[in-house]
């Protein structure tokens, strides 16, 4: 590994870590309120999110999401090692995942605005709007989770079947396992989980990039 390549891997990993922080902060502003857990039905939790939080959260999340693409180039380089045919699949799925996630995140502030205007909208019309949103935008979350599942499978295969820049134990810290762990914390310890569940995918990638940079710094930098 040349010095130039080391610098590239390190820098793209830092950018990925920054992405998880910026988008995580944006999504936290978009979604969190003290009343979140009691008002999940019909997106009612948005009624307790301040308008300014919707605006600031929207722009933070939207501006930060493209940085994930750079971060996944770091994952790709770490997985590729000297030669790994599975690494590009993980990279491509990462790009797809955060393209889908980016489309979804752009809809949240607008949905929050609609919930704020509930009393000004005819009940039948309001219900139709929410139903359409669920079909057109919320379904993207399920697509995102499916892509992350596939990505995690190839992430594991890459590490176990090929010579990467990761230690073999890194396979267990794949995104889908980390995502399950985040939601497990939410159910086991809701007083803690209420803060991380609304930004689960960003928590997952903060851990993933942190561990990746740790291994890179320890073994190669």
Residue frames as qw, qx, qy, qz and C-alpha x, y, z in Angstrom:
[[0.000, 0.890, 0.455, 0.000, 0.00, 0.00, 0.00],
 [0.434, 0.398, -0.014, 0.808, 1.51, 3.31, -1.09],
 [0.150, -0.270, -0.413, 0.857, 1.51, 6.46, 1.05],
 [0.278, 0.000, -0.269, -0.922, -0.92, 8.10, -1.37],
 [0.541, -0.268, -0.715, -0.352, -3.32, 5.17, -1.09],
 [0.398, -0.323, -0.691, 0.509, -3.07, 5.22, 2.71],
 [0.023, 0.174, 0.164, -0.971, -3.95, 8.92, 2.72],
 [0.419, -0.103, -0.492, -0.756, -6.92, 8.26, 0.43],
 [0.535, -0.315, -0.783, -0.033, -8.28, 5.44, 2.59],
 [0.294, -0.312, -0.556, 0.712, -7.86, 7.45, 5.78],
 [0.120, 0.106, -0.030, -0.987, -9.43, 10.62, 4.36],
 [0.485, -0.179, -0.577, -0.632, -12.45, 8.86, 2.87],
 [0.488, -0.335, -0.778, 0.209, -12.99, 7.05, 6.16],
 [0.136, -0.267, -0.378, 0.876, -12.99, 10.35, 8.05],
 [0.302, -0.003, -0.292, -0.907, -15.49, 11.74, 5.55],
 [0.524, -0.277, -0.755, -0.280, -17.74, 8.72, 6.11],
 [0.376, -0.354, -0.660, 0.545, -17.54, 9.28, 9.86],
 [0.044, 0.176, 0.092, -0.979, -18.43, 12.96, 9.38],
 [0.398, -0.163, -0.584, -0.689, -21.39, 11.89, 7.23],
 [0.484, -0.385, -0.784, 0.057, -22.78, 9.75, 10.04],
 [0.242, -0.358, -0.453, 0.780, -22.48, 12.69, 12.46],
 [0.147, 0.118, -0.154, -0.970, -24.01, 15.35, 10.18],
 [0.480, -0.198, -0.640, -0.567, -26.86, 13.19, 8.88],
 [0.444, -0.340, -0.781, 0.277, -27.40, 11.77, 12.37],
 [0.083, -0.295, -0.346, 0.887, -27.73, 15.25, 13.84],
 [0.305, 0.029, -0.342, -0.888, -30.07, 16.27, 11.03],
 [0.518, -0.251, -0.754, -0.317, -32.25, 13.21, 11.44],
 [0.318, -0.324, -0.698, 0.554, -32.31, 13.68, 15.21],
 [0.109, 0.216, 0.126, -0.962, -33.62, 17.22, 14.76],
 [0.423, -0.034, -0.549, -0.720, -36.21, 15.93, 12.29],
 [0.629, -0.208, -0.714, -0.228, -37.51, 13.07, 14.40],
 [0.431, -0.166, -0.732, 0.501, -36.81, 13.37, 18.11],
 [0.337, -0.565, 0.068, -0.750, -39.12, 14.71, 20.76],
 [0.186, -0.231, 0.797, -0.526, -39.77, 13.66, 24.35],
 [0.698, 0.180, 0.374, -0.583, -43.19, 12.41, 23.18],
 [0.349, 0.420, -0.709, -0.446, -41.79, 10.24, 20.38],
 [0.062, 0.059, -0.996, 0.033, -42.44, 6.77, 21.79],
 [0.271, 0.393, 0.731, -0.487, -46.07, 7.52, 22.70],
 [0.443, 0.688, 0.142, -0.557, -46.99, 9.08, 19.34],
 [0.267, -0.271, 0.768, 0.515, -45.67, 6.81, 16.61],
 [0.410, 0.491, 0.766, 0.052, -49.08, 6.15, 15.01],
 [0.358, 0.829, 0.388, 0.185, -49.80, 8.15, 11.85],
 [0.523, 0.351, -0.074, 0.773, -46.54, 10.08, 12.26],
 [0.319, -0.882, -0.295, -0.183, -48.08, 12.05, 15.16],
 [0.680, -0.452, -0.084, 0.570, -44.66, 12.50, 16.77],
 [0.403, 0.343, 0.216, 0.821, -43.94, 15.23, 14.21],
 [0.224, -0.841, -0.336, -0.359, -46.50, 17.43, 15.99],
 [0.619, -0.760, -0.030, 0.195, -44.02, 17.75, 18.86],
 [0.676, -0.013, 0.200, 0.709, -41.01, 18.60, 16.66],
 [0.014, -0.760, -0.087, 0.644, -40.38, 22.35, 16.42],
 [0.631, 0.760, 0.150, -0.041, -40.68, 23.91, 12.96],
 [0.086, 0.877, -0.468, -0.060, -37.11, 25.21, 13.11],
 [0.549, -0.354, 0.756, 0.046, -35.88, 21.70, 13.91],
 [0.763, 0.442, 0.471, -0.005, -37.61, 20.42, 10.79],
 [0.440, 0.892, -0.100, -0.010, -35.90, 23.07, 8.68],
 [0.123, -0.774, 0.622, -0.003, -32.41, 22.75, 10.18],
 [0.682, -0.163, 0.712, -0.034, -32.66, 18.97, 10.31],
 [0.766, 0.580, 0.271, -0.062, -33.74, 18.78, 6.68],
 [0.414, 0.865, -0.281, 0.040, -30.80, 20.75, 5.34],
 [0.331, -0.631, 0.700, -0.056, -28.24, 19.03, 7.56],
 [0.760, 0.030, 0.647, -0.051, -29.43, 15.57, 6.51],
 [0.714, 0.678, 0.171, -0.017, -29.66, 16.44, 2.82],
 [0.218, 0.884, -0.412, 0.042, -26.23, 18.11, 2.74],
 [0.397, -0.564, 0.719, -0.090, -24.58, 15.29, 4.66],
 [0.899, 0.146, 0.370, -0.183, -26.01, 12.31, 2.79],
 [0.724, 0.652, -0.224, 0.024, -23.69, 12.52, -0.29],
 [0.072, -0.723, 0.660, -0.192, -20.70, 12.21, 2.04],
 [0.813, -0.156, 0.527, -0.192, -21.77, 8.63, 2.68],
 [0.849, 0.528, -0.034, -0.004, -20.86, 7.83, -0.93],
 [0.279, 0.746, -0.540, 0.272, -17.29, 8.89, -0.19],
 [0.520, -0.476, 0.616, -0.351, -17.37, 6.89, 3.04],
 [0.931, 0.111, 0.313, -0.152, -18.35, 3.75, 1.19],
 [0.645, 0.667, -0.351, 0.129, -15.35, 4.21, -1.07],
 [0.166, -0.625, 0.681, -0.344, -13.30, 3.83, 2.13],
 [0.798, -0.107, 0.515, -0.293, -15.17, 0.58, 2.92],
 [0.859, 0.505, -0.038, -0.075, -14.55, -0.56, -0.66],
 [0.380, 0.718, -0.540, 0.221, -10.80, 0.07, -0.42],
 [0.397, -0.478, 0.691, -0.371, -10.58, -1.65, 2.95],
 [0.869, 0.090, 0.414, -0.256, -12.46, -4.67, 1.65],
 [0.740, 0.632, -0.212, -0.088, -10.63, -4.83, -1.64],
 [0.729, -0.498, 0.390, 0.261, -7.21, -5.33, -0.08],
 [0.242, -0.380, 0.669, 0.591, -4.89, -6.58, -2.82],
 [0.338, 0.021, -0.654, -0.676, -7.75, -8.11, -4.80],
 [0.233, 0.240, 0.833, -0.441, -11.31, -8.93, -3.74],
 [0.062, -0.248, -0.694, -0.674, -14.08, -9.47, -6.28],
 [0.241, -0.649, -0.720, 0.047, -16.80, -8.97, -3.65],
 [0.270, -0.390, -0.247, 0.845, -15.68, -5.50, -2.56],
 [0.074, -0.037, -0.348, -0.934, -17.23, -3.65, -5.50],
 [0.353, -0.482, -0.740, -0.310, -20.61, -5.29, -4.82],
 [0.385, -0.580, -0.515, 0.501, -20.54, -3.86, -1.28],
 [0.162, -0.255, 0.074, 0.950, -19.58, -0.45, -2.67],
 [0.181, -0.222, -0.591, -0.755, -22.38, -0.51, -5.27],
 [0.409, -0.570, -0.710, -0.060, -24.96, -1.58, -2.69],
 [0.339, -0.471, -0.345, 0.738, -23.75, 1.18, -0.36],
 [0.004, 0.064, -0.273, -0.960, -24.33, 3.76, -3.10],
 [0.337, -0.382, -0.697, -0.504, -27.80, 2.33, -3.78],
 [0.419, -0.521, -0.672, 0.318, -28.65, 2.27, -0.07],
 [0.220, -0.504, -0.243, 0.799, -27.83, 5.92, 0.52],
 [0.098, -0.098, -0.471, -0.871, -29.40, 7.03, -2.74],
 [0.407, -0.505, -0.712, -0.270, -32.65, 5.46, -1.56],
 [0.438, -0.540, -0.501, 0.516, -32.09, 6.83, 1.95],
 [0.171, -0.162, 0.063, 0.970, -31.41, 10.27, 0.51],
 [0.251, -0.336, -0.564, -0.711, -34.71, 10.28, -1.37],
 [0.490, -0.562, -0.666, 0.029, -36.49, 9.26, 1.83],
 [0.404, -0.413, -0.354, 0.735, -34.83, 11.83, 4.09],
 [0.044, 0.085, 0.219, 0.971, -35.83, 14.68, 1.77],
 [0.370, -0.470, -0.608, -0.521, -39.50, 13.88, 2.42],
 [0.453, -0.389, -0.700, 0.391, -39.45, 14.01, 6.21],
 [0.087, -0.221, -0.238, 0.942, -39.54, 17.76, 6.84],
 [0.344, -0.100, -0.408, -0.840, -42.41, 18.16, 4.39],
 [0.536, -0.357, -0.756, -0.120, -44.29, 15.35, 6.13],
 [0.338, -0.325, -0.558, 0.684, -43.66, 17.06, 9.47],
 [0.115, 0.065, -0.054, -0.990, -45.12, 20.28, 8.05],
 [0.480, -0.243, -0.622, -0.569, -48.24, 18.39, 6.96],
 [0.506, -0.387, -0.730, 0.248, -48.67, 16.92, 10.45],
 [0.169, -0.225, -0.318, 0.905, -48.35, 20.41, 11.91],
 [0.302, 0.047, -0.223, -0.926, -51.20, 21.53, 9.62],
 [0.081, -0.222, -0.971, -0.032, -53.47, 18.62, 10.54],
 [0.100, 0.551, 0.613, -0.557, -56.16, 20.83, 12.09],
 [0.242, 0.560, -0.133, -0.781, -56.36, 22.90, 8.89],
 [0.247, 0.214, -0.802, -0.500, -56.85, 19.92, 6.58],
 [0.808, -0.066, -0.117, -0.574, -60.03, 17.96, 5.95],
 [0.658, -0.375, 0.632, -0.162, -59.86, 14.64, 7.82],
 [0.894, 0.309, 0.325, 0.004, -60.41, 12.47, 4.73],
 [0.523, 0.810, -0.213, 0.160, -57.89, 14.47, 2.73],
 [0.239, -0.750, 0.585, -0.195, -55.36, 14.28, 5.57],
 [0.811, -0.153, 0.558, -0.085, -55.77, 10.50, 5.76],
 [0.823, 0.544, 0.144, 0.081, -55.27, 10.18, 2.00],
 [0.233, 0.874, -0.393, 0.168, -52.13, 12.29, 2.15],
 [0.458, -0.572, 0.662, -0.156, -50.63, 10.09, 4.88],
 [0.882, 0.129, 0.451, -0.049, -51.61, 6.91, 3.03],
 [0.677, 0.723, -0.059, 0.121, -49.97, 8.19, -0.15],
 [0.033, -0.827, 0.534, -0.173, -46.87, 9.17, 1.78],
 [0.709, -0.333, 0.610, -0.117, -46.64, 5.71, 3.34],
 [0.873, 0.375, 0.308, 0.048, -46.89, 4.09, -0.10],
 [0.569, 0.787, -0.071, 0.228, -44.53, 6.42, -1.96],
 [0.129, 0.785, -0.458, 0.397, -41.93, 7.38, 0.64],
 [0.600, -0.521, 0.519, -0.315, -42.09, 5.25, 3.77],
 [0.981, 0.160, 0.109, -0.030, -41.82, 2.11, 1.64],
 [0.508, 0.720, -0.400, 0.253, -38.31, 3.30, 0.76],
 [0.389, -0.633, 0.587, -0.320, -37.24, 2.47, 4.33],
 [0.908, -0.043, 0.399, -0.123, -38.07, -1.20, 3.68],
 [0.779, 0.597, -0.098, 0.166, -36.08, -1.07, 0.44],
 [0.069, 0.807, -0.491, 0.321, -33.17, 0.52, 2.32],
 [0.641, -0.450, 0.569, -0.251, -33.20, -2.22, 4.96],
 [0.946, 0.236, 0.223, -0.009, -33.27, -4.92, 2.28],
 [0.577, 0.728, -0.263, 0.260, -30.29, -3.37, 0.50],
 [0.211, -0.726, 0.560, -0.338, -28.43, -3.08, 3.81],
 [0.870, -0.186, 0.428, -0.160, -29.14, -6.76, 4.45],
 [0.876, 0.454, 0.041, 0.157, -27.70, -7.73, 1.06],
 [0.243, 0.829, -0.381, 0.328, -24.76, -5.40, 1.61],
 [0.525, -0.606, 0.529, -0.277, -24.07, -7.04, 4.97],
 [0.961, 0.060, 0.268, -0.010, -24.09, -10.52, 3.43],
 [0.734, 0.588, -0.092, 0.327, -21.46, -9.52, 0.87],
 [0.116, -0.834, 0.409, -0.353, -19.54, -7.62, 3.56],
 [0.772, -0.404, 0.470, -0.144, -19.27, -10.86, 5.55],
 [0.925, 0.306, 0.175, 0.143, -18.35, -12.91, 2.47],
 [0.416, 0.827, -0.239, 0.292, -15.69, -10.39, 1.51],
 [0.271, -0.749, 0.525, -0.301, -13.97, -10.56, 4.87],
 [0.800, -0.260, 0.522, -0.145, -14.22, -14.31, 5.39],
 [0.884, 0.349, 0.292, 0.108, -13.44, -15.41, 1.84],
 [0.575, 0.696, -0.048, 0.427, -10.80, -12.90, 0.78],
 [0.598, -0.233, -0.231, 0.732, -7.72, -11.14, 2.07],
 [0.006, 0.901, 0.254, 0.351, -8.92, -7.66, 3.04],
 [0.234, 0.481, -0.405, 0.741, -7.42, -4.91, 5.20],
 [0.622, -0.509, 0.113, -0.584, -9.81, -5.96, 7.99],
 [0.135, -0.235, 0.920, -0.283, -9.29, -8.47, 10.75],
 [0.262, -0.216, -0.886, -0.315, -11.71, -11.39, 10.45],
 [0.091, -0.453, -0.735, 0.496, -13.71, -10.32, 13.53],
 [0.146, 0.243, -0.070, -0.956, -14.86, -7.25, 11.60],
 [0.241, -0.182, -0.804, -0.513, -17.35, -9.52, 9.79],
 [0.233, -0.512, -0.794, 0.232, -19.59, -9.63, 12.87],
 [0.053, -0.561, -0.252, 0.786, -19.82, -5.83, 12.97],
 [0.144, 0.274, 0.647, 0.697, -21.62, -5.68, 9.63],
 [0.211, -0.169, -0.012, -0.963, -24.41, -3.07, 9.25],
 [0.636, -0.335, -0.482, -0.501, -27.42, -5.37, 9.65],
 [0.648, -0.281, -0.616, 0.349, -26.11, -6.84, 12.93],
 [0.211, -0.047, -0.296, 0.930, -25.38, -3.35, 14.24],
 [0.364, -0.254, -0.260, -0.857, -28.86, -2.20, 13.16],
 [0.692, -0.372, -0.598, -0.160, -30.49, -5.08, 15.02],
 [0.527, -0.190, -0.522, 0.643, -28.40, -4.21, 18.08],
 [0.029, -0.136, 0.075, -0.987, -29.57, -0.58, 17.99],
 [0.575, -0.312, -0.324, -0.683, -33.23, -1.58, 17.94],
 [0.698, -0.262, -0.644, 0.171, -32.61, -4.23, 20.61],
 [0.282, -0.051, -0.416, 0.863, -31.32, -1.45, 22.87],
 [0.312, -0.237, -0.152, -0.908, -34.50, 0.51, 22.12],
 [0.727, -0.333, -0.454, -0.392, -36.70, -2.34, 23.36],
 [0.717, -0.214, -0.544, 0.379, -34.50, -3.44, 26.27],
 [0.362, -0.444, -0.282, 0.770, -33.54, 0.03, 27.50],
 [0.247, 0.770, 0.482, 0.338, -35.98, 2.54, 25.97],
 [0.263, -0.918, -0.066, 0.288, -34.61, 5.38, 28.10],
 [0.367, -0.496, 0.511, 0.599, -31.40, 5.07, 26.06],
 [0.429, 0.243, 0.768, 0.409, -32.87, 3.65, 22.88],
 [0.231, 0.854, 0.444, -0.139, -35.22, 6.59, 22.35],
 [0.072, -0.855, 0.239, 0.455, -32.18, 8.72, 21.49],
 [0.207, -0.415, 0.753, 0.466, -30.54, 6.33, 19.03],
 [0.483, 0.359, 0.797, 0.045, -33.47, 4.54, 17.37],
 [0.391, 0.844, 0.235, -0.282, -34.62, 7.66, 15.43],
 [0.263, 0.832, -0.444, -0.204, -31.14, 7.88, 13.88],
 [0.896, -0.210, 0.391, 0.004, -30.41, 4.15, 13.81],
 [0.840, 0.461, 0.097, 0.268, -28.72, 3.93, 10.41],
 [0.217, 0.853, -0.286, 0.378, -26.39, 6.78, 11.29],
 [0.607, -0.623, 0.458, -0.186, -25.48, 5.19, 14.63],
 [0.952, 0.093, 0.269, 0.108, -24.72, 1.98, 12.74],
 [0.688, 0.610, -0.020, 0.393, -22.40, 3.75, 10.33],
 [0.161, -0.872, 0.355, -0.296, -20.74, 5.84, 13.03],
 [0.779, -0.413, 0.470, -0.032, -19.74, 2.55, 14.69],
 [0.892, 0.334, 0.235, 0.193, -18.81, 0.95, 11.34],
 [0.456, 0.794, -0.149, 0.374, -16.55, 3.81, 10.22],
 [0.374, -0.799, 0.405, -0.239, -15.04, 4.17, 13.70],
 [0.866, -0.237, 0.438, 0.056, -14.09, 0.48, 13.80],
 [0.794, 0.528, 0.135, 0.270, -12.82, 0.62, 10.24],
 [0.197, 0.877, -0.263, 0.350, -10.60, 3.62, 10.96],
 [0.626, -0.639, 0.426, -0.137, -9.41, 1.98, 14.18],
 [0.916, 0.017, 0.355, 0.184, -8.26, -1.10, 12.27],
 [0.612, 0.713, 0.014, 0.341, -6.69, 0.98, 9.54],
 [0.088, -0.890, 0.331, -0.301, -4.77, 3.15, 12.03],
 [0.739, -0.499, 0.446, -0.077, -3.66, 0.13, 14.05],
 [0.868, 0.048, 0.456, 0.189, -2.59, -2.11, 11.20],
 [0.663, 0.483, 0.341, 0.460, -1.63, 0.08, 8.26],
 [0.108, 0.977, 0.044, 0.177, -1.30, 3.82, 8.87]]
